Amino acid sequence: MTQALSGLVARTMNRFYDVITESGTWRCQPKGQIRRHDDASYRLPVIGDQVTIDLQRGLKDGVDGYLLEIKPRTNMLLRSIGDTREQQKVMAANLAQTLIVQGIERPGLDFAMLDRFLVTCELLLIPACIVFNKVDLNPDALQCPQIQTYAELGYPIIETSTKGDIGMGRLKAVLENGISLFAGTSGVGKSSLINWLVPKANLLTGPVNERRGTGRHTTTYSVLIPIKGGGYLADSPGLRDFFPPHIAADEVRFGYVEMRDLQRECKFTSCLHLEEPGCHVKEAVRSGDMASFRYHNYKAIVADMQSRERARY
């Protein structure tokens, strides 16, 4: 006897997936038809996916049924993986927002990585919020001009610390609807934030390596955590770094919000803002109308994408 149900993928563990349905939560494995999907990004389910499952009795290894279909996604957050970054992986789907967590201290601020996240979210049409965590360790760091730049660009910024309950009420308030992904490198405190917000989550937390300034990978699977009152927190394994998915080099400029108006005044509509004459963006950097560190990060992303494009031929 079988039963087809619609549900939400709430946990991924290798090739096992926990799916929440109206009748309960069921552990499933994907059918071969999913793994043969024409679109590679749909060949494996991810947290946040809406799926169709087929419950069956008598399966082994604690499996309750099969995943038959991944329904069309409203969005999905992707990142490049592998030594050459030619492969890409879907981190989560159907997101209301991504919260990019940075640790003020231990491991410290990384604006280059933050910009790589923001460009990706902008181009994939996923709202982004920046969380500066562990503010109790160095409150003065919040006055640095780089942080002020992101505020002026209109990105929502939340300053948090689980010690002293700093900013936690505001953080909880923005998580009430939809699926919110916590993203960041290992050691920034994502799991500690989630444990504070949802004590029953019981996520493992690990210390930061004092010598290297990095954290241990303490979350080993991707999971959706329900929030009291509505919404889900999406947590995934901590990253050593983050690289955008496959993006054409000439599209990166559209992921920088301050460039969208500036580049309209460039001499050439195809201006990449590198060596072209009559570039209004470069003039804005010289005059201080665009932050030089953001422009530096932009050039690094473009160079990375150009390098990948050359490697394909």
N, C-alpha and C positions, 0 to 999 in steps of 0.2 A: 504494500500500500504506500502510495506517495502522496505528497501534498506540496503544492507550489505556493510560496509566500513571497511578499515583498519585504525588504528590510534594509537596515543601515549597517555597514561594516564598522564595527567598533574596536576591533583588535586584529592585528596581523602578526602571525608568528610563523616564520618560514612559509610553508604552503598551507597553513591552517588559518581560518578566518572566523572570528566570532561575529555573528550577525544578529542585531536586535530586530525583533518582529513584534507584532501585536500579541502573539501567543507565547513569547519568551525569547531567550537568547540561545542560538544554536551554533554549534561548531561545524564548519563546512570546508570542503575542498573544491577547487575550481574544476569544472568539466573541461575536457580537451578543446571544446569549441571556443572557449574564452581564450585559451593560450594560442589559438591560431587566428586571432582577430587581425584584420588588415592593418589596424592602427596599433603600433607597438605599445603605446601608452595605455591601451585598454586590455593588454594581455594578462595583467594581474590586478586584482582588486587592491585598493588602498583605503585607509581610514577615511570616512566621509562618503564613500561610495554608496549610492542607492542601487540595490541589486535584487535579482530574483533568485530564490533558492528552491530546491526540491528536497523536502524532508523524506528520508527513507529509513525504515527500521532494519536493524540487524547489521549495520555497518561496523567495521572494526576500528580500533584505535580511538574510541571515543568520538568518532565522527557522526554527526546527525544527518548530514545530507550533502548535496552538491550545489555549488554556485553555477547557475545557468547563464546569467546575463548581468553585465554591468550597464546600468542605464546611463544615458547621455549626461555628462557633467556640465554644471554651470561654469566651473573653472577648475583648474588644478595647478598646484605649485610644483614646479619641476626644478631639478638641479642636475648639473653635469657630474659624472662619476668616472672613475678610472684614471690611469696615469696620463692618458692622452685627452681625457675629458670628451671623448667622442660618444660615449654612452650617456644616456640621461635617465633619471629616475623620477617617478611621480612621488612626492612626499605625502600629499593629502589632496582630497577633492571636495568640491562644493563648499568652499570656505566663505564665511562672512567677513573674515579678516585674518591677517597674519600679524602676530605680535612678535617683533624682533627684539630679543632680550640681549642687552649688553651689560657686562659687569663693570662697574666703576673701577673697582680694584679686584685683583685676583680673579680672572686673568687680565683685566684692564680693557680700555676702550679700543675698538678696532673699526675705524671709520671706513677703511677700504672694504672690509667685509660687509659693513652696514650698507654701504652704497650698492654693493653687488646684490644684496637682498632687495633693496628698494627698487633698483632698476628692474629686477625680475618681477616684483609685484606690480609695478606700474605697467609693464608690457603685457602681463598676463591678466590685467584688470582685477587685481585682488587688493582691496583696501589694506593699508599697512599702518601699524601703530608702533612706536618705538618705546621700549621699556628700559630705562636705565636703573639697574638693580644694584643692591649693596651700597646704597648711598650713605649709609651710616659709616662706612669705612673712610670716606673722603668727601664730605659735603661740598667742599670748595670746588671740586672737579666739575660740579654742575654749572659753574660760571664760565667754563671754557667757551671760546667763541664758536667752536665747531658745533656744540650742542645748541647754541643760540641760532646758528644757521638753519638747523632742521626745524626749529620752532617757527622761524620766519618764513620758511617754505610751506608751512601749513601742516606739517606732519603732527598728528597727536603724539604728545610725549607724556609718559607717566614715570615718575620717580618713585622707586619702591625699595623697601627693605623689610624682610620678615621680622627682623629684630627691631622692636620699637613700633611695629605696626605703621610704618611710613608708607603712605600712598596705597595701601592695600584695599581700602574701601573704594577708592576710585577705580582701581584695577578690576575689582569684582563687578562694578557697575557696568563696565563696557563689555562684559562677557555674557550678558543675559540672553542674547538671541543668537541662534545659529551656531556654527562651528568656528571656533577661534583656535588657530594653530600657534603654539609657542615654538619659536624657532631661535636657534642660537648655538654657539659652540659649547663644547663641554666646559663645565665649571662656572658658567654665568649665573647659575642658580635657578634654572627653570623648574627642576623637580622640587626644590624647596618652596618656590612660589606656589606650585600646584598643591603641594601638601598643606600649605597654609590655607589656600582657597577651598580645598576639598580634603579635609583631614582623613577621610576614609579611603582616599586614593592609595595611601601607604606606599608611595613610590620610594625606591631606594635613592638615597643621596650619598655622594662621595666627596671626600676632601679634594681640594686643589693641590696639585703637585707644587710645592713651594719653590723648588729649584727651576722648574720649567714654566711655571705660571699657567699651566693648563690643568683641566679637570679630567677625571676618569669618565669613561662612558658608563653611566649608571643606569640609563634606560636602554634596554636591549630589544625592545619591540615597540611598535607604534600602537597607540591606544587612544580611544575617545573616553573622556571622563565626564559623566553627567554632572551638571551644576544644579544645585537646589534652586528652584524657581525658573529653570529653563536654560537651554543652551548646553554646549559641550566644549570642553577643553581638549584639544588634540595635542598629544605629546609624542615626540619621536626621538630616536636615539640621538645623543649629542654628536655634533660634527666637529672635526678638526678645522674645517674651513668650508666655505660655501662658494660654488662657482655657478654662474647663470647657465641655463640650458642653451641649446643651439639658437643663437640670435644672429641675424645678419649684422655685420659691422655698422652698416648705415642705419640700422634701427635703434642702436643704443642711445642715440641723441634724444629719441622720443621718450626714453625712460627717465630723463632728467627734467623735472618739472620746471625749473627755472630757464631751461633752454628753449622751451616751446615757444615762448614769446620772443626771446632774443634772436633766435635763428630766422625769424621772419624778415629781419633786416639784413641778413647776409646777402652778399652779392650773388651767390649761386644757391639755388634751392637745394642742390645736392651737397652743400657744404658739410664736411665732416668735422669742421672746427679744429683742424690740425695744422696744415700748412697753406690752406687756401687763402688767396688775397680777398680783401673786403669782408673778412669774417667778423661779424658783430659780437659773437660769443667771446672770441679772444680779446676784443676790445673791452668787453664787460669785465673780463678777468683782470685786465690791466688797470681798469678804473676802480675795481673793488665792488662792482655791481654783481659779480658772481664770485663765490668763495673759491680761492685758488686750490684748496685741498680737494674740493669737489671736482674741479676741472682736472686735476692730476689723477684722481680716481677714474674719471671718465676716460681719459686717454689710455689708462691701463686696461680697462675693459675692452675698448675698441681694439687695442693691440692684441689682446687675447683672442678676440673673435676673428681678426684678420689672420692670425697665426693658424687658427683652426681651419679657416677657409683654404689657406694655402696647402695645408696638410692633406686636404681631400683630393688634391689634383696632382 
